[in-house]
Amino acid sequence: MHYIKFNDEIIDSMLMMELSDLAQTLTKRRDIDIAFAVQSYFHPAEQKIYISHFWNDRAEEDKLAGFKSDIYLRAIGSYYYTDFHQIAAFHDLVRILHHQKFAKQLLMLLEDVRIEELVKRDRPGTKRYFRKRLNIYKKYYRDQLKASLDRGFATDALFAALYEMATATSPVLNVPEISVQIDELLPFVKEQVMNVYDANSTKEVSDIVLKTMGLLDEVLKKDLIHTYFILPDLSEKDLHTLTFDDMKRKDRLQNQDALDNVKKGDEDLHDEKMAIWHRETSTPTKSFLQFDLEQGTQTNLIDEHARQTETGDQALVIVEGSARQTQNNYYDEVNADEKLQKEAEQEIQQQLGKENKHAKAYFLTANMPKKAEKSAYEKELQQLIVYKKRLQRIIQKTLEHKKTYPKQDEHFGRLNKKLLRLWTDENPKLFFKKRNPANDLDGVFTLLVDCSASMHDKMEETKRGIILFHETLKSVRVPHQIVGFWEDSANSTENNQPNYFKKVINFETSLSSSSGPEIMQLLPEEDNRDGFAIRHMTNELLARKEKQKFLLVFSDGEPAAYGYDQNGIVDTHEAVMNARKHGIEVLNIFLSAGAVEESKRKVMKTIYGKHSIMVQNITELPDVLFPLLKKLLQKTIE
């Protein structure tokens, strides 16, 4: 399992992927993201569910229950039952209060109590998770109540007491003394808080909180010190296109007028068909008539073909006709080509992963090798010549063996001399067949090299291993490419992350006798966005015709790039899984300058599974790569 560091907390990314699938299944939306935060909440404008890392330090069973209860509470409760327009309105209403943090967190507390009951009603199987959640939180808030009283944090102590009241399973509740003024109001506050079980909407919960704050706002001396709940900061502008109705209907009517008192039989009906165009027409016709669906007036006319998502069941649209040229080129083939191109670009972007939607790929070619690079390459090659020749002999012998050695135990072919199995076996295979000559290796390789800054003490030794691969593959005529990748962290922004791919050896020149010195141009650069790089190389390998395809990733640690720290491991794992689904064998060569930490082993195992080779001493890289290359080359023999 892989672990991500978040605020110095360790998070299991395999669990994160499981929770992401659960959230998307419950919301029935593939674009819902999950992330870890101080507290759990759902942000509708971001379409993101935040899970609290409060659960990280718990026992494994409790941690799983806590994470899942967060998902259930947000993906069912908040997503379907919380009215975020009321949340936005509440933000405006509490601006006049002195203790806004207390009011906002109290609203979130009571809203969670309300929607939790709805979730348990809809999904009874979630009750066991919420039971564990309640037990853990009750102990936490009891401790908070005691600690706040000891430190003199009266407002925090009151909030912890209100949690006890709102989640009480017994009518008998002993609340310690907080302060004279608070203690006097506590019975009235408790009466208001307990009304949450009769609340049927976010609006009613908001009213309860406002009434409670009417009692407490002048009594409390300070606002909350700690953050126990997070109420998403929203405005009506954020929610303008995010209502439930808007999610069903793409475009809004420009006005909300309605036609009243339309009598049956007074409708102006026509059976004549008119060819029209509007922006939802799949195939445009040669007509000057245009439907503007966002214009018009609502009507209460009921029609069997009315849109289910329209408030008035049907909209009477304005039809315009004119002989003048329109401003929009509806029938221009250029527009159709642009649309197809845009769709193709969007499809490619989806293939590259949602975490990389702002990453831009730039491909660089190797420069003409300098004299010093050629000299350094020849020096390294002389030290690796023994490995190269040994591998060459092994592959040649394997090819010869496969040419001559027949396939045994077949149901038809030439009769074998060993006929005893005719009596001993129930279904004997007594024939053999000669194999067709196998002269070529039907495979292709991509070597993807991490050129991040952390490779500065490993790059020279890494080049030795890459040279061994290149020279061996070249000697047995297997096409391959060697690509260094990195992200330009200095110029990365939220909307643009430049990623560079330097092809020092490409497929076309990989078998050339003069190729190789270009490898010396690989240098440590900046960040590394591994998932993005693996997806690009996967697409290039899929375009090749060879039967066996291999992608080897040389790296020295976790992916690290702009906005990629938390979800980078998950994205890289998904990229690896996608490549393997398409028949590409993906292997990782993990490079270390010393003993490999257990946490890093788990990271690589999570991303690549069993197909990760740990090289503890970088100087031993050729010895480690020799058996691997031998095994992979043998797989390519037809």
Rosetta blueprint (number, residue, H / E / L):
1 M L
2 H L
3 Y E
4 I E
5 K E
6 F E
7 N L
8 D L
9 E E
10 I E
11 I E
12 D E
13 S H
14 M H
15 L H
16 M H
17 M H
18 E H
19 L H
20 S H
21 D H
22 L H
23 A H
24 Q H
25 T H
26 L H
27 T H
28 K L
29 R L
30 R L
31 D L
32 I L
33 D E
34 I E
35 A E
36 F E
37 A E
38 V L
39 Q L
40 S L
41 Y E
42 F E
43 H E
44 P L
45 A L
46 E L
47 Q L
48 K E
49 I E
50 Y E
51 I E
52 S E
53 H H
54 F H
55 W H
56 N L
57 D L
58 R L
59 A L
60 E H
61 E H
62 D H
63 K H
64 L H
65 A H
66 G H
67 F H
68 K H
69 S H
70 D H
71 I H
72 Y H
73 L H
74 R H
75 A H
76 I H
77 G H
78 S H
79 Y H
80 Y H
81 Y H
82 T L
83 D L
84 F H
85 H H
86 Q H
87 I H
88 A H
89 A H
90 F H
91 H H
92 D H
93 L H
94 V H
95 R H
96 I H
97 L L
98 H L
99 H L
100 Q H
101 K H
102 F H
103 A H
104 K H
105 Q H
106 L H
107 L H
108 M H
109 L H
110 L H
111 E H
112 D H
113 V H
114 R H
115 I H
116 E H
117 E H
118 L H
119 V H
120 K H
121 R H
122 D H
123 R L
124 P H
125 G H
126 T H
127 K H
128 R H
129 Y H
130 F H
131 R H
132 K H
133 R H
134 L H
135 N H
136 I H
137 Y H
138 K H
139 K H
140 Y H
141 Y H
142 R H
143 D H
144 Q H
145 L H
146 K H
147 A H
148 S H
149 L H
150 D H
151 R H
152 G L
153 F L
154 A H
155 T H
156 D H
157 A H
158 L H
159 F H
160 A H
161 A H
162 L H
163 Y H
164 E H
165 M H
166 A H
167 T L
168 A L
169 T L
170 S L
171 P L
172 V L
173 L L
174 N L
175 V L
176 P L
177 E L
178 I L
179 S L
180 V H
181 Q H
182 I H
183 D H
184 E H
185 L H
186 L H
187 P H
188 F H
189 V H
190 K H
191 E H
192 Q H
193 V H
194 M H
195 N H
196 V H
197 Y H
198 D H
199 A L
200 N L
201 S L
202 T H
203 K H
204 E H
205 V H
206 S H
207 D H
208 I H
209 V H
210 L H
211 K H
212 T H
213 M H
214 G H
215 L H
216 L H
217 D L
218 E L
219 V L
220 L L
221 K L
222 K L
223 D L
224 L L
225 I L
226 H L
227 T L
228 Y L
229 F L
230 I L
231 L L
232 P L
233 D L
234 L L
235 S L
236 E L
237 K L
238 D L
239 L L
240 H L
241 T L
242 L L
243 T L
244 F H
245 D H
246 D H
247 M H
248 K H
249 R L
250 K L
251 D L
252 R L
253 L L
254 Q L
255 N L
256 Q L
257 D L
258 A E
259 L E
260 D L
261 N L
262 V L
263 K L
264 K L
265 G L
266 D L
267 E L
268 D L
269 L L
270 H L
271 D L
272 E L
273 K L
274 M L
275 A L
276 I L
277 W E
278 H L
279 R L
280 E L
281 T L
282 S L
283 T L
284 P L
285 T L
286 K L
287 S L
288 F L
289 L L
290 Q E
291 F E
292 D L
293 L L
294 E L
295 Q L
296 G L
297 T E
298 Q E
299 T E
300 N L
301 L L
302 I L
303 D L
304 E L
305 H L
306 A L
307 R L
308 Q L
309 T L
310 E L
311 T L
312 G L
313 D L
314 Q E
315 A E
316 L E
317 V L
318 I L
319 V E
320 E E
321 G L
322 S L
323 A L
324 R L
325 Q L
326 T L
327 Q L
328 N L
329 N L
330 Y L
331 Y L
332 D L
333 E H
334 V H
335 N H
336 A H
337 D H
338 E H
339 K H
340 L H
341 Q H
342 K H
343 E H
344 A H
345 E H
346 Q H
347 E H
348 I H
349 Q H
350 Q H
351 Q H
352 L L
353 G L
354 K H
355 E H
356 N H
357 K L
358 H L
359 A E
360 K E
361 A E
362 Y E
363 F E
364 L E
365 T E
366 A L
367 N L
368 M L
369 P L
370 K L
371 K H
372 A H
373 E H
374 K H
375 S H
376 A H
377 Y H
378 E H
379 K H
380 E H
381 L H
382 Q H
383 Q H
384 L H
385 I H
386 V H
387 Y H
388 K H
389 K H
390 R H
391 L H
392 Q H
393 R H
394 I H
395 I H
396 Q H
397 K H
398 T H
399 L H
400 E H
401 H H
402 K H
403 K H
404 T H
405 Y L
406 P L
407 K E
408 Q E
409 D E
410 E E
411 H L
412 F L
413 G L
414 R E
415 L E
416 N L
417 K L
418 K L
419 L L
420 L L
421 R H
422 L H
423 W H
424 T H
425 D L
426 E L
427 N L
428 P L
429 K L
430 L L
431 F E
432 F E
433 K E
434 K L
435 R L
436 N L
437 P L
438 A L
439 N L
440 D L
441 L E
442 D L
443 G E
444 V E
445 F E
446 T E
447 L E
448 L E
449 V E
450 D E
451 C L
452 S L
453 A H
454 S H
455 M H
456 H L
457 D L
458 K L
459 M H
460 E H
461 E H
462 T H
463 K H
464 R H
465 G H
466 I H
467 I H
468 L H
469 F H
470 H H
471 E H
472 T H
473 L H
474 K H
475 S H
476 V L
477 R L
478 V L
479 P L
480 H E
481 Q E
482 I E
483 V E
484 G E
485 F E
486 W E
487 E E
488 D L
489 S H
490 A H
491 N H
492 S L
493 T E
494 E L
495 N L
496 N E
497 Q E
498 P E
499 N E
500 Y E
501 F E
502 K E
503 K E
504 V E
505 I E
506 N L
507 F L
508 E L
509 T L
510 S L
511 L L
512 S L
513 S L
514 S L
515 S L
516 G L
517 P H
518 E H
519 I H
520 M H
521 Q H
522 L L
523 L L
524 P L
525 E L
526 E L
527 D E
528 N E
529 R L
530 D H
531 G H
532 F H
533 A H
534 I H
535 R H
536 H H
537 M H
538 T H
539 N H
540 E H
541 L H
542 L H
543 A L
544 R L
545 K L
546 E L
547 K L
548 Q E
549 K E
550 F E
551 L E
552 L E
553 V E
554 F E
555 S E
556 D L
557 G L
558 E L
559 P L
560 A E
561 A L
562 Y L
563 G L
564 Y L
565 D L
566 Q L
567 N L
568 G H
569 I H
570 V H
571 D H
572 T H
573 H H
574 E H
575 A H
576 V H
577 M H
578 N H
579 A H
580 R H
581 K H
582 H L
583 G L
584 I E
585 E E
586 V E
587 L E
588 N E
589 I E
590 F E
591 L E
592 S L
593 A L
594 G L
595 A L
596 V L
597 E L
598 E H
599 S H
600 K H
601 R H
602 K H
603 V H
604 M H
605 K H
606 T H
607 I H
608 Y H
609 G L
610 K L
611 H L
612 S E
613 I E
614 M E
615 V E
616 Q L
617 N L
618 I H
619 T H
620 E H
621 L H
622 P H
623 D H
624 V H
625 L H
626 F H
627 P H
628 L H
629 L H
630 K H
631 K H
632 L H
633 L H
634 Q H
635 K H
636 T L
637 I E
638 E L
